[in-house]
Amino acid sequence: MNKYAIILAAGKGTRMKSELPKVLHKVAGKTMLAHVLSATNAVNPEKTITIIGHGANEVLATLPKNVAYVRQEEQLGTGHAVKIAENLLKNLHGQTLVIAGDMTLIRPETVVALFEYHAQEKNAVTILTAIVAQPTGYGRVIRENGQVMKIVEEKDANDLEKAVQEINTATYIFDNRLLFDAVADLTTDNAQGEYYLTDVIEILKNDGKKVGAFVLDDNDEGLGVNSRVDLSVAEKIMRKRINTQHMVNGVTLIDPETTYIDAEVTIGADTTIEPNVVITGQTVIGRAVNITAGSRIDNSHLHHQTEVRNSTVEDSVIEAGANVGPYAHLRPNTILHENVHVGNFVEVKASSLGSGTKAGHLTYIGNATVGEHVNFGAGTITVNYDGKNKFNTEIDDYAFVGSNSTLIAPLAIGRNAITTAGSVITNEVHDDDMAFGRARQVNKTGRARTMPSYHED
């Protein structure tokens, strides 16, 4: 049977106290809406429709191309949000998932199980519910003799109903045609003066249709996010879930509670990650990589058997056997080829360093193409910026750049060439040449005695 999905993402999220639409706040580096889309994609829906409203253009900019959308210009409740999608779905046969865009913690396998249960039970609607100790703030699932009768919102519940611990997670599967038939009968006769989607349950029940409930095994999956406090709770749960899966896959996390790994990070087995490490974006880390305490890695690719020691790596590639740090900074568009060494207090930006090249300490390499087995002495600088334009430096294989060299781009240094320590190099250095670019030393005998600062013991 065909499957469809409606994601409710139009609300402002007033309690978030943010200009950013609620569903675009991130959990483990991924927007709440993106987490929900990932979960719904597990059933390969024929159509996915996102209801957008507050911050519509911002939300729309994040939607995949295969996700349709409808604008809810005036937020009149969840029932109204579903109703405005009828032009895209009303006459279709199948099952329709309706889910809130802040259901960040729902797992893909739960969405699959929910659809399977709905079909197996031949329900007109199946509600995803949870049993919680503190149900305050949630709609209550009201049963009689075990059968679901209706859902009562917190503001409309009496004291007996408020004591019910089975809550509505605002996630449902409906028979699609029955859904839109029932939505047409909704009214605003409630405390909020809105069209409640939950009232559809009672409408279908009164019409003799079968209503069922699928109770979550893990209540965390039913948590919505309505405030920054909720966001922090979701973040903690998601990061624990992510870290646990990496450890199951063979990654060693010395202290999982202080290791922060985003949802879309991939890590190979036998990698070891020390405490206080942050790995973000779509970083890919290979096998047997070592990342020491205090490192931050963002949107980068670390190949097998590499090492990052207490350093920052952004939008860069580190090939097999290369090592970085401590206290190094790889800025965007850096490529370190095999067995490169970038040491302490070295910064590399928009540059490629060939296999076996070494920059041990206190060096800046920017906008440079560097060959294999080049050695950078301490204090070397590629001067790539004249205040208006960036220029490139090219250094061929086996060149030796002496300590405290200043390389003024645009510049080419040839194969096996040498620049001597303390040189300012402004002109091309050909293959096998040695370049001197410093003033001749002159000693003035006894001159120091005439200086005001001179003190003879």
N, C-alpha and C positions, 0 to 999 in steps of 0.2 A: 504494500500500500504506500502511496506517496506520502512524504513527510514535508512539513513546512515549519518555519520558525518565525515568530514575531518577538523582537527584542524591544523592550520599553526603555527608551533612553532620552526622553524628552524633559525630564524634571531638572530643576535648577539645583536641588540639593542645598536648601537654605542653611541647614545646620553645618554644612561644610565651611560656610563663611569664606567663599572663594569666588573669584571671577571665572575660574575655569569650570566648565561643565562637570558635574559630578562624575560621570562615567569616564572622563578622561584623566582622572587622578590615577596614579600608577600604584600597582602592587607588584613588588619584585621586578621592577623595570618595565612592566607591561600594563597598558591601560586596563581598567576594569572591564570596559567594553570588549577589548581584545581577548581577555580571558574568557568571557562569555561566548564570544564568537568561536573560539577554539573548542569549547565544550560542545556547542551545537553542531559544529562541523563533523563531529564524530558519527552522526547519523546521516551525513550527506543529504541534507534537505534539498528538495527540488527548488524551493524558494526560501530565501531569508530576507525578512523585511525589518528594518530598524526604524522605530518611531523616534523622530528627532524634534526638538523644540528649542529649549534654552541653549544658546550657543550653537545653533544648528550648523552654521558654516564650519565651525571648528570641529564638530563631531563628524560632519560629512567628509572633511579632509582626511580623516583617519580610516574611513570605511574601505574595505576591499572592493574591487570593481564588480565582483559578482554578488554584492549585497545591495538590494534595493532599499529605498527609504521613502517615508512619507512624513511630511512636516505637520506637527500638531501645533498650529498657530496659537491656540488657546488651550491651556491645560485644564481640562474639565474632568480629570479622573482616568483611572486605568481602563475602565469600560469604554470611555470615549476614545482613548488611544488605540484600542483594538478596532473599534468601529471604523476609524478613518482608513484602516487597511483593507476594508471590504472590497474596494474596486480591484485589488490585486489578487484576492483570494476567495471571495464569497462563493462562487459557483464551482469551486474545485472539490473533488472527492479526496479524502485523506485525513491525516492526523496532523494537528497543528500544536506545536510547542509555543507557549507564551511564557516568557521569562524576563525578569527585570535585568537591566543592564549593569546593576551593581552586585549580581550574584557571582562574585569573583571566585569563590572557593569551590563552586560545583565542579565535579570531575567529569571528564568526557564519558567514562564508563558508567557514571550514574545516569547521564542523559540516555545512553543506550538502554540501560536496564529499565528506566522509566517508560520508554516507548514499548519495550517488550512486555512489560507488565500491563500496560494499557491495552495492547492488542490481545493478550492472553485472557484478560478479564472481560473483554468486549464492553468496555466502559464508554459512556458518552463523554465523560470527563474524568481524568485522574489528577488528583492534587498531590503535589510533593509536600510532605509534612515532616515535622520533627517533634520529638518529645523533649521538652526542655524544663529545667527546674525553675527558671525565671522567665515567664512568658510575656512580661510587661512590654507593651509596645507592638506586639504582633497580633494579627487576626487569629481568632481561636476557631479550631475545627470542632464543630458540634455534631456529636453522634447520638443515635438512639439505637439501643440493642446492637451496638457495634457498627451500624450503618451510618455513613456520612449523610447528614441532613442539610447542613449549610455552613457557611463561614461568617463569623461575626467580627467586625472590625473593633479594635480596642475602644474607640470612642462611642460605639453603639452597644457595647456589651454590658449586661447586668452583672451583679456581683458573682452569681453562680457561674456565669459564662467566663468571667475573668479568671476564675479558679482553674479552668481547663488548661492543661499543660501541653496539649497537642496544638502546634501552631502551623499556620499557613506560611510557606516559604515564598509565596507569590510566584510559584512555578507550576504550570499546568500543561496537560495535554488534552486537547478537545477533538472530538469529531468536528472537522472543519465546517461543514455546512450547518450542523446544529449550533455551533458557536455563534455564527453570524445571525442565525435566526433568533437566538436568545438575546444577543446584544441589542437587537432592535427593540426589545421590550424593557430595557433598563430605564429606571427613573432616578431622579436626584433626591428622593425622599429619605434622607439620612442626615447625620450630624454635620457632615462635611459639605453637603449640597453638591455632591459629585456623582458621576456615573461609576459605580463600583463594579469592577469585573467579578468580584466575589459574589455578587448577587446572581450572576449567571448560574452558579451552582444550585441555588434554591429554585430558580426558574426551571432548570432541567429536571431537578428532582420532582417538582410539582407536576411536571409533564410526563412523569413515569419513566424517565431515562435513568440509566444506571450511573451512579456516581461512586467513584472509588478513591482510595488514598494509598499512596506509596510512601512508607515511612523510612526516612533516612537512617542508615546504620551509623553514620558519622555526622553528628549534629553540626559540626563546623561548616559543612557544605551548605547549610541553610542560612548562614549569616549574611545579611545584607550590610551595606556600608552607608551610613547616614551622617556620620560625623568624622572628624579627624581622629577621635578616639577609636571608632570602629575601624577606620583605615589602618591604624597602628596594630590593632588586633589581627586584622586580615593579613597584614604584612608579616607579622610574626608567625602565624600559622602557615602561610605559603612558603616562607623561607625554610621553616623546619621540614616541610614536605619535600621541598626541592633538595635540601641537603641530605635528607634521608635517602632519597632515590639515588643521588650520586654515590653515597657510601655503599648502597646495595650493588651499584654497578662497578665497584672496585676502586673508588677514589678514597684516599685517606684524608680526612679533615681532623686536624689535631684538636681543634675546639670548635665544633659546629655552631655553638651559640654566638661566636664572634666572627663567623665567616658568612659573608653576604654575597650570594650568587643569584643573579637574575634568572628569570624563568626560561629564557631562550638560549642560555649558555650550554655548550656541549663540552664534556670533559672525558678524556680517555682513562682507562684503567691504569693503576699503579702510579697515578699522579698524587703528589703530596702537597697539601695546602696548609700552611701554618695559620695561627690566629690573626685576627684583624686584617684580613684580606678582603677586598671588594672586587668582584668580577661582574661586569655589567654588559648590557647590550646583547649583541649576537656573537659574543666571543666564542671561538673554537679552540680548545686546548687538547693537544694530543696525549699520547701515552708517556708515562714515566717522566712527567714534567715536575719540577720542583719550584714552588712559589713560596717565598719566605714572608714572615710577618711584616705587615705594614704596606704591602704592595697593593696597587690599584691597576686593574686591567679593563679597558673599555673597548668594545667592538674590534677586537684584535684576534689574530691567529697565531697561536704558539704551537709549532710543530713538535714532534716527539723529542724527548730527551733534551729539552731546553730548560733554562733556569732563569727566574726573575727574582732578584734579591732586593727587597725593600725599595721598590722602584715603581714608577708610573709609566704605563704603556697605553697609548691612545691610537686607535685606528691604524695599527701597524702590523707587520708580519715578522715573526722571528722563526727562522728555519732551523732544522735539526742541529743539535749540538751547540747552538749559540747560547750565550749567557749575558745577562744584563744586571748591572748594579754592583754594590748597593748605591742607593741615592741617585740613580740615573733617571732620565726622562726621555722617553721616545714619544715624540709628537706626531700628529697625523701624517700619513703617507710615507712612513719609514719602513724600509725593508732591510732586515739583517739576514744575509745569506748564511749558509752552513758554517758553523764553528766561529762565528764572529764573537769578539769580546768587546762589550761596552761597559766600562767600569764606573767607578764612583764619581759623581758630579759631572757626568757627561750628558749633554743634551743633543739629540739628533732630531732633525725636522725635515720632512719632504726629501729624504735622501735614501740612496741605496748603497749598502756597504757589502762588497764582495766577500767571497768565502775566505776565512782565515784572517780577515782584517781585525786590527786591534786599536781601540782608543781607550787607554787605561784609566785616564783621570783628567778632570778639569778641562774639558774640551767642548766646543760648540761646533757641530757640523750641520749646516743648513743649506738646502737646495744644492746638494752635491751628489755626483755619481762617482763612486769610489770602487776601484778594482779589487782584485784579490791580493791578500797578504800585504796590505798597506799598513804601516805603523804610524800612529799619531802620537807625538810626544805631548806631555802635559802642557796645558795652557794654549793649545792651538785653537784658532778661531777662523772659520770661513766667513769672510765679510760679504754677506749676500745682499745687503739692502743699503741703497744710497739715500733713503728718505722718501723715495718715490717709487722705485722699481726694484724687483728682486732679480738677482743674477745667479747663474749656475757656476759651480766649480767642478771640473773633471780631473780625477786623479787616477792614473793608470796603475796596473799591477806592480807590486813590489816597490812602490815608492816609499820613501822614508821622510816623514814630515817632522822636522826637529821641534823640540819643546819651545813653546812660546812663539810659534810661527803665526803670522797674520797673513791670511791668503785673501787678497782683494779680488773678488769676482767682478766680471767674468774672467775665468782663469783656467788654464790647462797645465797639468803637471804630468810629465811623461813617465813611461815605464822605467823602473829602476832609478828614478831621479831622487835627489836628496835636496831638502831645504834645510839650511843650518839653523841651529837654535837662535831664537831671538830675531829672526828675519821677517821683514815685511815684503811679501812677494806680490808684485804687480804685473809682471810680464810672464809669458809662457816659459815653462821650464821643459826643455826637450828630453827625450829618452837619454838615460845615463848621465845627465848633467847634474852638477852640484850648484845650487843657487845660494848666494850670499845677499842678503838684503838688509844690512844693518850698518850703522855708522862705525868708522874705524875708532878703536879705543885710543885715547890719548891720556897719559898720566902727567900731571903737573907736579914736579918734585916739591915737597914741602908746602904746597899751596893750602893744604888743610889747616895748617897752623894759623893762617890769616883769617879764617872764618870765625864769625862771632860765636858759633856754637861749639868751637873747639875747646876742650878742657884737657890740659896735660896733668897726668897723675904725679 
